Amino acid sequence: MKKIIFFICSFLILNVSLSAQDTELIIVKAGTKILDHFPIQERYRYPEFISGRVQFRNGIYSETKLNYNFLLGEMEFIRSQDTLSIINKKDIRFIVVAQDTFFYDKGYLELLSGGPVKVVLKQYIKLKEVQNKDTYGIASSGSATNSYGSLPADGNFYKLAANKDMIFQKTMEYYLATTTSGFVPFRKKNVMQLFPQKADTIKDYLKSNKVDFDSRDDLLRLADYLRSL
């Protein structure tokens, strides 16, 4: 029986290790501070807060030092030595930090390629699983949503110590938009829906060019092609 339990534990540990290599999983053990597992260089888009500009839809703008926090999914600024998040996100037209442009649409989207077909990237660190342990000490996975409802998007949560093993995952999602559409996931189905009159031509391109819809380079090349239609 002990051998079986040892084998199961070893198998689970091996799977977690392999998954961590492939999908950049971060395991926060119970009793450790969440924030300690995410050093500043991994937590933020830039190594320091950089002068930027927040342009609102009503024409008002604000110039301040900004940085994007992957862990919170928030664009932050400094005021009176306090680090704060932008509250009125839906009123944002765009944000410029250094040479980069960000939009807000259910999360911050960094512009990779502009023009009539825009490609943007959403980067964040999500709480993927909360692990419970049985009487044998074997971890079993439970979704973060079931355990916590929705993850509080504020810095105080991440300063706390985890009361259970938690698995976070670095996530990159690509979206595209045309002059007549909002941002949608950059997937084959959505491309076809946005360009119905060019569907056959696009299918021919996809047959001749293997496109990995999780590859930044492949998607940027496809976007260039869509602009040429």
Residue pairs with C-beta under 8 A, 6 or more apart in sequence:
5 136
5 138
8 138
9 137
9 138
12 138
12 139
16 25
16 27
19 25
20 26
20 27
23 169
23 170
24 169
24 170
25 128
25 167
25 168
25 169
26 37
26 38
26 125
26 167
26 168
26 169
26 170
27 165
27 166
27 167
27 168
28 34
28 37
28 162
28 165
28 166
28 167
28 168
29 162
29 165
30 161
30 162
30 163
30 164
30 165
31 161
31 162
32 161
32 162
33 159
33 160
33 161
33 162
34 157
34 158
34 159
34 160
34 161
34 162
34 166
35 158
35 159
37 168
38 71
38 125
38 158
38 168
40 47
41 47
42 70
43 69
43 70
43 71
44 67
44 68
44 69
44 70
45 67
45 68
45 69
45 70
45 97
45 110
45 123
46 67
46 68
46 97
46 98
48 67
49 65
49 66
49 67
49 76
49 77
49 78
50 65
50 66
50 67
50 97
50 98
51 63
51 64
51 65
51 66
52 63
52 64
52 65
52 66
52 95
52 96
52 97
52 98
53 61
53 62
53 63
53 95
53 96
54 61
54 62
54 63
54 64
54 66
54 75
54 86
54 92
54 95
55 61
55 92
55 93
55 94
55 95
55 96
56 62
56 88
56 91
56 92
56 93
57 91
57 92
57 93
58 91
64 77
64 78
64 79
65 77
65 78
66 75
66 76
66 77
66 95
66 97
67 75
67 76
67 97
68 74
68 75
68 76
68 97
68 102
68 108
68 110
68 123
69 75
69 76
69 85
70 123
70 124
70 125
70 170
71 124
71 125
71 158
72 85
72 153
72 154
72 155
72 158
73 107
73 108
73 124
73 125
73 153
74 85
74 86
74 108
74 153
75 85
75 86
75 95
75 102
75 108
76 83
76 84
76 85
76 86
77 83
77 84
77 86
78 84
83 155
85 153
85 154
86 92
89 104
90 104
92 103
92 104
94 101
94 102
94 103
95 101
95 102
95 103
95 104
95 108
96 102
100 110
100 111
101 110
101 111
101 114
102 108
102 109
102 110
102 111
103 109
103 111
103 120
103 183
105 175
105 182
105 183
107 122
107 124
108 122
109 120
109 121
109 122
109 175
109 183
110 120
110 121
110 122
110 123
111 118
111 119
111 120
112 119
112 120
112 121
112 174
112 216
112 220
113 119
113 220
113 223
113 224
115 227
116 178
116 179
116 227
117 176
117 177
117 178
117 223
117 226
117 227
118 176
118 177
118 178
118 183
119 174
119 175
119 176
119 186
119 219
119 220
119 223
120 174
120 175
120 176
120 177
120 183
121 172
121 173
121 174
121 175
121 216
122 171
122 172
122 173
122 174
122 175
123 170
123 171
123 172
123 173
124 171
125 168
125 169
125 170
125 171
126 144
126 151
126 168
126 169
126 171
127 144
127 148
127 151
127 166
127 167
127 168
128 144
128 167
128 168
128 169
129 141
129 142
129 143
129 144
129 166
129 167
130 141
130 142
130 143
130 144
130 147
130 148
130 164
130 165
130 166
130 167
131 139
131 140
131 141
131 142
131 164
131 165
131 166
131 167
132 139
132 140
132 142
132 164
133 139
133 140
133 165
134 140
139 165
141 167
144 151
144 166
147 164
151 157
172 214
173 185
174 185
174 186
174 213
174 214
174 216
174 219
175 183
175 184
175 185
175 186
176 183
176 184
176 186
176 190
176 191
176 194
176 219
176 223
177 183
177 184
178 194
181 194
184 190
184 194
186 213
186 219
187 213
188 206
188 211
188 213
191 202
191 222
191 226
192 199
192 202
195 202
195 226
195 229
198 229
201 229
202 226
202 229
205 222
205 225
209 221
209 222
210 218
211 218
211 219
211 221
211 222
212 218
213 219
